[in-house]
């Protein structure tokens, strides 16, 4: 490492630029052309498809979980149902509740939907009843009984003139209700497991139903009989009909018969010809679960020219371009516990996230769209910029991202550790080797080939050239020096060790041991500029070590719990640390001072990484939140400089106004500059302050009241404060005065000092009367005799 002057002064400041937060934890999903509506505990989140950001979050006041919701077809009304048996109607664009009423159901509502006119709302309860509500006239119109078990599906017939409602409950039948007579016209029996979805043809004469019994049924609604039973050979979660007036010949649609799309447990979109019961097209989505994992909650909805698909906690939006299914965007609703995060790609435009599942997730920071990578069978642990990954399945994998398409594929794999791999790092100067640390207490060095395969099919098998029994306990962290000659490891045995990597083919040589931490070492990092390294520990401290004599140079203490990750920023002059307390702290190495605390997480912050330019930092936590921070040092400095220049100009203007005796403008300007002493000076210069005070704006009067509370504490300025207070109390009503910000506290603060001033004036008056008495007596005594 190059020897440079140690610890030159610099500083950084960070602000949140974007977040990827959980917005869906299972339950109902509804979509329109621009937004995704999904439940997340006590909230309904509205996700914008273009940006992938939450634009509205509608939350229950009673903090009860939302059991179901429905969006009207005109996209104007949103109604939610909670476990508290309350129905709430929302203006979702303003996130305001416009009406709430008590549901007549005795148990929570399981399903709900609007009719095509957006005036009738149907709710299906867990008590087997269905109730219809007129949301315009605000009353219950129907109470339909007869279903067996939970009513999990309700749908209106698209032709509202028929006034028909379809429902399905735990008995697997489809009930057709006549809303004129409130009677069940018939029960359509075909499925042997719960019906998952219903889809109607444009003319309303036919209907397709899907279920988990691996069949779809085409119904003739006029005769109320089965037209065709289509075996689909998988549990189907959702079905949607292809538009009849568009040409889909490129995907095998040759006739004008009914064709429908299914999404089921195998993660495949299939197009079926209802007349022949034949699959004419099938396509697995690029990020669909592997065979056997399946989808357990899918919503399909057709838009022209887009098909949207949602499943589990990972709703994805798939586009149909050139009449072929292609993935448009995919949004992950819940990441669970995030264990690590790193920037990825040219320009650091993506982040790769490791969670406590076996999948890797690659997010595009511009759109929040996510690609899910499969391959490992264990829990994700750590990954570096060059995209190697270690998992609890004891393997090491190397992934490559195509700079043009953004696609990521696994190109190399190594499997020789005896236990879960806890940390991994890549060479810094060029992609020549990978180092891994494991719970089997060993460190392995894996050589990368000069030419790495470009595709999954040609995966290279890595072989460890060096295996070293490095520690007595789990190896938590490994890091390579900027010149690729040194390696440092940190372990649960409370030690950090420095190793020489040497020439290719040579064994690791132990150079020194860093002792001083009282508990296990979680992270170790080399400084990018100086001959030092930093380590963080479960004892809540961060230590800076010399590479020359292995001594501890500095200790940083401030976290209340384990320090899980650290990185150098500002060209090695500052440290960023993250801990189990959910805080990220910025330290200046020269002064040993914590200059900034970033608080955006509620749980352990496992992931912490900076871009190559140090202009952005990403943090990831066990609370499933991922936060991207931007360096705003230059912006804040520019704002501060502009503020100072503006202050100078205003002070000069204030001086001119005082010189010209324009007291009203001077008073307002002094208040805006928050200069109580100057305000007092102006008040003293006004012979009669009554008219001037009354002409002030409300915010200026609030400041005046606050200044008076301060002036009243000093005998020299109390008379001016009392004069201003007298004007305000005389001309402002108590109700108006109490609406001022902090008025009650300021008025209460005036009372004790005013009483003290009154006592002082009383004593002064007594003293003056005694003086006058003495003067009179002196005059009598000293008067000349007559």
PyMOL commands that set and color helices and strands:
alter all, ss='L'
color gray80, all
select helices_A, chain A and resi 160-162+249-251+456-458+633-659+663-672+676-685+690-694+698-711+718-731+734-738+743-781
alter helices_A, ss='H'
color red, helices_A
select strands_A, chain A and resi 14-20+29-31+35-40+43-48+54-59+66-71+78-82+86-91+96-102+109-114+120-125+130-134+139-144+153-156+164-168+174-178+183-188+195-200+206-211+215-220+225-231+236-241+259-264+268-273+278-284+298-303+306-311+314-321+324-330+338-344+350-355+360-364+370-373+380-383+388-391+395-401+408-415+421-426+433-438+442-447+460-461+464-469+475-480+486-491+496-500+509-514+521-526+532-537+541-546+552-557+563-569+574-579+583-588+593-599+605-610+616-621+626-631
alter strands_A, ss='S'
color yellow, strands_A
deselect
rebuild
show_as cartoon
